[in-house]
Amino acid sequence: MTQLSEAVARYHKILESNSYKDLAWAEALSQRMKESGLFVSARPVCPVLRPHFLSHRQYASLAKYSELLLSSIGRVKQIALSTPALQARMELLPAEKMLASIDPGYSHHSVTSLLESCVDNGSVRFMDYVADGPLGIAYGEILSNLFLETAPVKEFKKRYGLTKMAGSKSLLHAILKSYKEFGGRKTPNLAIVELRQPFQTIESAEYQLLADAFGKLGYPAQVVNLDQIEYRNGILRRGDYTIDLVYRCVKVQDFLIRYDLTHPLVRAYKDRAICMVNSFRAELAQKKAIFDLLTDEDITQSFPAAERRVIRDSIPWTRVVNDATTIYQDRQVDLVEFIQKNRKTLVLLPNDENSDHHEFRGWETDEAGWDRALKTALRVPYVVQEKTEPAVSTFPLYQWGSVEMRPLRVDVHPHTFLGKAQGCSSWLSAVDPGRFSTLSGIAPTFVIEGK
């Protein structure tokens, strides 16, 4: 039994002891989450009673690999900016290309970003990259503080040391450093810009928590909907609130569905009237096709050896779906034929996350359904990707006043600021995605060490 599995067993044993069979402490935790803004649509953002633990070695590997991968993503972005063929391969829209061509006024392509990863024992596998206002920072920070105050965690800490993850302060530092490089000299008014839906969402709730955290750190911040801003006389504003610094939490494609390039945010950005983090340029890597470019050795052959090793070991083989030949494990294959014959180890993913098209998991699809999915993928932008086995761990699930032990899928999201990994959050979901389930949420994440 590893140190990590021993720690999990120890925590569960504490919960099963007579001292904690009375779940008043769990109900008190739930009430504190509600008071702290961690309930959305009458449901807690954290449905479990145990934090997610990473060993020191796991977190060190995750941080190292994340930084190397981000460096590679930055190189690919730089190449793509001056290579129309790669932009076409990523299926960029003309408006996306135009927005990406605007110099944001600072050097980092992505000031802040999130990587979706699977951490299982000593291995790390990356599944996705998120550059539009990554989530989990504020929720994770508050959840960690609340769990540290609970009696079971205090009992657990007598045997194990727990290290919290970096939170909103590190995010704000990265944003302000970019603002300074942009040329900002005063204390900026900050706007967390979102695209509000007709109903309140988890994203909106966390953005308000971030705004509150920034305010407590001495920097005024408001959550602003795109419909609320105007640009006149060189000033972007929401009512009487003038905006100097924008933290963008809107995907470019979502923006382009609703607005055109004359929107006040775009005009202020082009005029350098505001500093915007992340810039529109960050979205170059938002496409699933970025993993196609990263796993193409013709593009990455000049990258540093450490970066190529992380790409080889930590990214699933990915290709944009088209009628062409490609390389798989050092041999040339007909891509369409390969997809047809290897259904059980492949997944078809829309190139754009916000697409109306669906994900198709070959191992959950029969042959006829897979053929239909492939026809769809040949008509609209899709990628094919090798299956990544999920990491699964057992958690005490708290619902309706009782506790049930449940295996849950754990996706770990390292948060990076200015290319450096500083903490992570953990997203839990049902193990069987094919079965309808609303069970999902964030667990506080700690690095664990024995005393």
Secondary structure, 3 states (H helix, E strand, C coil): CCHHHHHHHHHHHHHHCHHHCCCHHHHHHHHHHHHCCCEECCEECCCECCCEEEEHHHHHHHHHHHHHHHHHHHHHHHHHHCCHHHHHHCCCCHHHHHHHCCCCCCCCCCCEEEEEEEEECCEEEEEEEECCCCCCHHHHHHHHHHHHCCHHHHHHCCCEEEECCCCHHHHHHHHHHHHHHHCCCCCCCEEEEECCCCCCCHHHHHHHHHHHHHHHCCCCEEEEEHHHCEEECCEEEECCEEECEEEECCCHHHHHHHCCCCCHHHHHHHCCCCEEECCHHHHHHCCCCHHHHHCCHHHHCCCCHHHHHHHHHHCCCEEECCCCEEEECCEEEEHHHHHHHCHHHEEEEECCCCCCCCCEEHHHCCHHHHHHHHHHHHHCCEEEEECCCCCEEEEEEEECCEEEEEEEEEEEEEEEECCEEEEEEEEEEECCCCCCCCCEEEECEEEEEEC
